[in-house]
Every structure is written in C-alpha cells, then in structure tokens.
Amino acid sequence: MPTSNRPPWTYFGYIPNRPLWAVACAIFTLSTVAHTWQAIKSRRWIFSLWVICGILEIAGTGARVAAQSYPKVQTFTLFITQEVAMIIAPTFLNALLNGLFAMLARSISPELALFGRPKLLAGFLMVADVGGLFLQGAGGGISGSAVSNYSNLKTGQDVTLAGIIFQLIFLTAFCAVHAHFLYLAITITKNKADTSPRACGIRERTLALKETLWVITTMIVLLYIRQIYRVIQLSNGWESKFALVEWPLVVFDTLFVAVVMVMGSIWHYDRIFLQVVKAWRTTHPTDGAASSASESPSVPKGPELNAGTADAKSPRSPDNPEMSYHTAATKSAV
C-alpha cells in the first residue's frame, strides 16, 4: 500500500484520539438503544434505519478506538472497517428522511409536494439511495482486498467516490423537493388573507407539525454538508493532506451524524405526531372522524383525522380536496 504521506506506524496518518472516539462510540450506542426501543414501540419498519446507521457508526468509531492496540496488518483492517462503516452509515439516514418527508407531506397536504405524489417521489429517491449504497459497499470491498493487493486500494476508493457522488446528486434533488414543499407550506401559512377551507387546513396542519418540519429540515442540511465533505475528502484521495488530519472527519462527519441521531431520538417523529393527533382531538371534539377514531382500539397505529374547519360531512369535497391527516396511509407509505 503506498503510504508516501503517512507515518510508517499508522494507516490513518495520525494517532486517532482514543478518548474522543470512545465518547463518540458511547453516544452512538446510547442513541441506537433509544432508536431500537422507539422502533419496536412504534412498529414501523422504517425506523429500523436509525438502528442500522447506529450499528455501523458504533463499528466505525469502535474501530478507531481499537486501532492503536493492534499490529500493522490488523490496523489496516480496522482502518478499512471504520472508513467503510462511517461512509455507508448515513446512507440509511438519507433513505429514512425520504420516508419521513413522504409522511410529513401527506400529513400537511400531498398536493404541495412536487408532482403531488410524495410517496412515489420518496420511493424513487430511496431506490437511488440503495444504488449509491451498493456502489459504496462495492468500493469498500475492493479496498478491503488491498491488504493483499495494494493496487486495489485506488480502485476501491474511486468506486466509493462514484457511489457518494451518485448519492449526492439525488440528495441535492431531495433538498430541492423539500425546499419547494417548505416554501409552499410557509407561504400559505403566512397568507392569512386566504380563508378558503384548503388554505385554513394547510395552515393548521403546518403550524401543528412545525416542530417536526424544522427538525427534519435541520437533519437534511447537516447530512447534505456531510455528503459534500466526503466528496471532497475522497476526491483528493486517502493520501491527501485533507485526509491526514482528524478534525474535519470529527466535525463534518461524526459530529453531524451524531447530532442527527440524537435529534431523531429526542424529537422522534411518531411521538410528535401522536401528540398532534391528541391535541387535535382535544380542540375538535365534535369532529366525526376524530370521534370515530377515538373509539377505535387501533388509533395509536394510524388514526385518520379530519383536519379542516369546513364541511365535516364532506372533507374531500371539490372545495376541500386534502383536509385530513393521513396517518393511516403514512404507516404504509414507506
């Protein structure tokens, strides 16, 4: 393996800060445990993506903690392990946010999403994430074989970089879709002069879910910056000066992903959404849909609540096409 710019005693180019990575590993462990419990409680498969990301981050940060204790060949194995695990892990968060966006858009108003089909749009973007995941995994596998054939290291790096760039393209598209939705929702919410049933319904639902809206937006921004960092890092190669210092990895990768993981466990979508549902029933006790949902034993798993102030008997009339929380649909949305 060519190591012209690296000290002879490590493949990292520096001595990893063991206490720092031990703390990072502990944070990912605690947040993963929390997400595991929340995924089991909610019984939604999409929340298992939090857990997969957490396990990979634990493997990556744990490899950095252990790297100093092993001889050179094993250190290379740990180097590749942490590199692949920490590159792949956020891919699952990207896919998760696509699904959460579909849930959020269908809860506020599907028509505000691009093409009016948030579920279909999120599904397409999730497929793209899977494609990027395969490329990154293949690149990691090729790089892993460099322990016996060092010429494979550059090839593996190029394949991994292709996967990250491919993913960045679709993550950019997702950011544009989310920004478009956010702009329309905020515009309608601020335009209080529009008192139509449609606008009133969207305004109420946007305000009710504004906490979730901004939490998801913050997560998207952090993961997008992290993705750009990884493209810059790998495009310059593992032998570049940029890759031979530790702080960019700590700040733009580990810290950002850790913040997203912790935010996801504190502001968990399912918990916030059910709080909104409960508040809606309290303020709309005469709502027929809400009343019937309240009597149903399956309400916590997917109530469909009328969210409009217009004709309660006809929530989907031509003047009021989208006036309901689509929680029943969102459970099967992803």
N, C-alpha and C positions, 0 to 999 in steps of 0.2 A: 504493500500500500504506500503510495507516495505521501510523504509527510514533511515536505520541504519547509513548510512554515510552522510545523507543530513541534513542540518539545518532544524528545525521544521517549519520555516516560508516560505520555498520555495521548489518546486519540482525540481528546476534547480540545486540546490546545491550551488548556489551563486546568488548574485543580478545581473541580466543582465545589461550591460552597456547601459542605455537607449539612450544617445546621439549617441553612436556608431551604434546601431541598427537602430536609426532614419535616420542616414546618409545612411546606407546600404539600408534601405527601399526606400529612395529617389532615390538612384542610380538605383535600380531595376525598380522603377516606370518610371523614365526617359527613361531608355533603352527599357522598354516594350512598351512605347508610340512610340518610334522610330521604333521598330520592327513591331508594328502594322501598322504604316504608310507604311513601306517598303513592308510588306506582301500584303497589299491592292494594292499598286502600281505595284508590280511585278505580282500579280495574280497567284502566285504559292502556293498551299495549304501547301507544306512542310514548308514554312517559318512561318506558324502559330504555329509551335512547339516552336519557340522562345517566342511567346506571352504566350503560356500555361506555360512554365517554369517561365517566368517573373511574371505571376499572382500568381503562387504558392510561389515563393520567396517573393513576397510582403506580402502574407498571413503569411508566416513563420516569417519574420523579424518584421512584424507588431504585431504579437502575442507576440514576445519578448518585444517590446516596451510597450505593454499594460499590460503585466503580473503583474507588480508591483502594479497596481491600483485596483486589484480585490481580493476578499476573496479566501480562500484556495481552495475550490472546483472548482471555476472558473479558478484559476491559474492552476490547474491540466488540465482542458480542454484546456487552452491556451498552456500548456506545450506539450500536445499530438498534438495539432494543428500545432505548429511550428516544432515539431520533424518529423511528417509525411510529412508535406508540403516540408520541406527542404531536406528530404531524397528522396522523389519522384521526385521533380522538375528536377534535372539534367538527369533523365532518358529520358526526351524528347529531351535534347541536344544530348545524345548518339545516339538516333534514327535519329536526324537531321544530325549529322555528317556522319552517314552511307549513307544517301541520298546524301549529298554533295560530299562524296568520289565517289559515282557512277557517278555523274555529271562530276567531275573532271577527273576521269579515262576515261570516254567516250569522253571527250574533247581532252585529250592528246593522248591516244591510248588504247582502251579497251583490246588489246592483252597483255598489261603489267600487268593487274590485274590478280590475281590468278584465274586459270581456264578460263581466258579470258571472263568472264561474270560478269562484275561489277554490273550490275543492279540486276541480280539474287542473287549475293552474298550479296549485300546491303539489299535486301528484306528479305533474311534469317536472317540476323543479326538484322533487325528491328523487326521481329517476336519474336526473342529471347528477345529483349528489352521489348516487350509487356508482355511476360511471367514473366520477372522479375518485371515489373510494377504491375501486378496482385498480385504477392506474397507480395510485399511491401505494396500494398494497403490493402490486407487482414490482414497483420500483424498490420498495423495501426488501422484498425477497431477493431481487437481483443484487442489491447492496449487501445483503447478508451473506451471499456466497463469496464476497470479496475476501473473506478470511482465508480462503484457499486460492482464490484467483483475483488478485487486486485490480485487474483490468475491468472487472465488472462494477467497480465502485462508481466510476464516472457514468457508466450506462444506467445504473440504478438511480443515480442522482438525477439524470436527465428525464427518466421516465416519471420519477416522483414529481419533478418540477412541472412536467406536462400535465400531470393529474391536478396539481394545485392551481395552475393557470386555467385549466378547463373548469375547475370548480369556481375560481374567481369570476370568470365570465358570467356564469349563471347566478352567482351570489350578487353580482352587480345588477343583473336583471331583476333579482328578487328585491333588492334595495329600491329599485325604481318602481316596482309594483307596489311595495309597501308605502313608499313616499307618496305615490299617486293616491292610494287609498286614504292615507293620513291627511293629505291636503283636502280631499273632498269632504271627509268627515268633519274636519275642523272648520272648513268654510261654511258648511251647512249649520254646524253648531253655533257659530258666531253670528250667523244671519238670522237674528231673532225676529226680523220683519216678516219672514216667511212662516206663516202659521198654518200651512197645509198639514193634513194628517201625516203625510210621508215625512216632511221635514221635522215635525214635532217628535215623531217616533225615533228617527235617526238621532236627533238632538238628545233625547232622553237616554237612549242606549249608549251613545258615545260618552256622555257625562258619567253614566253609571259604570262604564268599563274603562274610564280614562286611566286609572292606575295600571291596569293590565296593558293598555295601549302603550304607555310610556315605558313600562318595564321591558316589553318586547322590543320596542324601538331602540332602547339603550343596549340591549343584548346584540341586536343586529349590527349596530355601529361598532361595538367592541370586537365582534367576530370578523367584521369586514376589515378593520385596521390590522387585526392579527393575520388575516389572509394575505394582505399586502406585504406585511413584514416577512412572511415565509417565502413569498415570491422573490423578494429582494435577497433574502439570505441564500436561497438555493441557486438563484441565477448567478451569483458570484462564486458559488462553489464552497465546499467544506474547507477549502484551503485558504479562503479569502480572510482578510483582516476582520471583516464584519462577523465572520463565523468564529473567530478565535477569541472573542470577548464574550463574557457571560451575561452582562446586564441587559442587552437587547432581548435575549431569549426570556429572561426573567420578567421584564416589563411588558413587552409586546406579545408574548405568548402565554406564559404560565400565569401571570397576574390577571390578564384579561379573561382567560378561560376560567380561572378560579372565581373571579367576580361574577361571571355569568352563572356558574354552578351554584354559588351561594345565593345570588338573586333568585334563581329558579326555585331553590328550596324555601326561601322566605316568602316570596310572592308567587306561590305555586298557583298555576292557572286554575286548577279545579277548585281550590279553596276560595279564591277570589270570586270566581264565577258563581259558586253556590251562595256566597254572601250576597251577591247582587240579586240572585233569584229570591232569597229570603226577604231582602229589603223590598223587592217589587211586590211580593205578596202582602207585605205589611201596608204598603201605600196604596195598593189596588185590591182591597178585599172583595170587591164586587165583580172583579174580572172573572168571567165564566171559565176561561181556560185555566187561570190560576187556581180557581176554586176546585175544579175537577182534578187538576194536577196535585193539589194539596191532599186530596183524598186518596191518591194513588200511592201504593207502597213502593213504586219504582221511581218516585220523584227524584231522589238524590242521584239516580243514574242517568236521568235525561228528561227533565220536565220541558214541555214546550209552552212557553208563557206568552200571552198576548202583550205586546209592548206598546201598543198605540193608545191614544186617547180618543180615537174615532170610534166608529160603529163597532161595538164589541161582538155583535152577532155576525158581522161580515168583515173580519180582519184582513181579508185578502181581496177586497173589492177593487175595482179599477183605480179608485182614488187612493187606495191604501194597499199597494201590492206587497210590501215587505214590512210587516208590523209585528213580527214575533221573534222571540228568542229561539234559535234553532238548536237547542241543546240536545234534543233527541237525535237530530240529524248529525250534529257535530260528533257524537260518540262514534258514528260510523264514517265520519268524514275522512279519517286517516287510518 
